[in-house]
Amino acid sequence: MELILSLTAFSFASFASHSGVSQVDSTPAVTQPAAEVAATQPAVIGLVGTVKDHSGQVVAGASVYAVAHGEGYISYSSATKVVLDDWGNDSSFFGLFKKNKNRSTGSTVTDQAGQFSIPKLKKGNFDLLVVHPTRGIAVVTQIKQPNTHQPLIVQLNAPTFVKGKLLHLPEDQYITLNNVDRLPWEKEPSAAVDRNLIFPTPQIWMQLTAETNANGEFSIGPLPMGGRWALEISQSVPSRNFSFNRLTIPFNITEGQSATIDYDFKALHQLSGLIKGPNDTNIADAAVVLETEKDGLKYQYGCVTDTDGRYSITGVPPGKYTMNVFRHVIKTGGG
């Protein structure tokens, strides 16, 4: 199908036609994993406990990360692992920390008995992120650290993953997973905040990304919760210094299950055409995105116009769509 779109009043100043994430009527409560208190033990400086999976079995090899509430954050990425930071006072990558008598972040790995200990932490409340690559994930908020410390029992959520195959994926595409239902403490991201971040708590930031193997297969997880998610393939336009979602596929997933998403960029239908601007000029480096909604979830299929202003969107299922076209303005400073 060939479509020539003339943008007689086209504005290059903003993304005005791009509507972003669909709004939902209500936000479901997030169920945090249980943090049970075991028998009283001698006083300890720090956090100690045991990690169990959703069936109650102890978990060896689970990564445990702690941050003092209101004094730092845990940034978790399935691609770059974990960064802990106490607002610039003491930060490092992959759990390697400077020696500090009263640090506000810490990490460790559970032993064969599923036990962990993070010593030399400041007194006060802490948030915990506990992750095992196959057996699940847990987020526990505002753990109190009393003078006579009591070991915690942290239970992981049932392992929840998104897997699938992306065929004929174009180069320089970024695969991310986003939670469609906004969480209670999340606000609309500002220009300075990465919209791909997920916030199980205000102290814990997550970015779930993936790469495909030689066969186009990918896997993302474990996820912090079930519910409504969206697999997004984003593309950057370096010449215009912006990025957009080339593909958005929403889905529902139940905790403890796996969702499978297969997509072929060369299958189904193709929509091609030409984008023109004022004075009948062809518009290069513009994002062209088709949008449709089903059951309150937004699907997107898009591409970037070439140097002649032509576009070709492949892998489009049959249906009715709204077309959005936008391009970043490049401003140059005057003397």
Secondary structure, DSSP 8 states (H G I E B T S, - for coil): -EEEEE-TT---SS-TT---S---S---------EEE-S--S--SEEEEEEE-TTS-B-TT-EEEEEETTS-EEEEETTTEEEEESTTSS-EETT-----TTBSEEEEE--TTSEEEEESB-SSEEEEEEEETTTEEEEEEEEE--SS---EEEE-----EEEEEEET--TTEEEEEEESS--TT-----TTS-TT-EEEETTEEEEEEE---TTSEEEE---S--EEEEEEEEEEETTTTEEEEEEEEEEEE-TT-EEEEEEETTSSEEEEEEEE-GGG-B--S-EEEEEEEETTEEEEEEEE--TTSEEEEEEE-SS--EEEEE---------
